[in-house]
Amino acid sequence: MTTSTALPVPLPVLTAGLAALLLTSGCVPQDHGWASVYKPEQQNKITVVMPAGAPSISQQFLFTTSGAKHLGIDVIGKVGDPVIAVANGRVTGSFTEPAYGNRVEITHGPDASGRQSLTVYKHLDRRLVAKGDVVARGQRIGTLGTTGMLGGGIPHLHFELYRQAGAGGKVSADPHRFWVNGVGRVTCFNAGASYDSSRFAMTYPAPCRTGSSDQAAGQPAPEEPRQAAGLEALLQ
Ligand SMILES: [Zn+2]
C-alpha cells in the first residue's frame, strides 16, 4: 500500500493567495501581454486573451450592485505613450477636470443594431483632438498620463465603454465584450487590416508593440527594459 504525501497547504489555496497578493499590492508582473484577474465580486467574468504585444491591463472592469465600482479597464504604459481611437467616431468631449484629469470622449455609430456607443479615455497627459473632430480607428487622440487624482500614481489609461440604452440613456459595458476578434479577445489595431463598420467592435486603445504575433502597424516600439525596471521600483 502506498500513501501520498499531502502538501501542507493545498495548491489551489496557494494560487488564490498569490492572486490576492497581486491584487492588493497592485503588482503588474509584465508591462505587455498580461491582464489582471477580475475581482471576486464581479458577476460576469470574461476569459481575457492578451496579445503578447498589447500593453498590460492592471485593473479589470468591476460592476456590483453595492460597493466600489471600476467602470473600465486600466492600460499601463509610460507618460507620453500614444492613446488611439478604438473605432471610427466623432469627438463629443475633450476637457480636463480634477478627478480624472485630461479626458477625451468619442461617440461611435449608430451600428446595424441602431445603437450608439461612447468610449472614454481618462488621465491623459495630452489631448490631441477637440470636440467635433471626426476620428478614425487607430488615430492618435491623446497620450497616456497621470493627470487627475491617481491612486498609486502608476501612469495608465483609464478606458470606459458605454452602450446606448433607450432614448438618451446609456449603460456601462465591460470593454472585453466588444473586441473585433470576439469576446475577451483583445485585438491590436492594424493599419493594414479592413474592419467591418456595420457592427460596433473595438481595437485596443493603445498601440501594440511590433514584433509580436498580433502587432500594430506603424508604431515602432522597441523593447524597453528600462520601463519594466522602473515599474518594479515603483511597486516595491
Ligand atoms: Zn481605472
Residues whose N, C-alpha, C, O or C-beta is under 5 A from the ligand:
A	BS01	ZN	I73 D74 H158
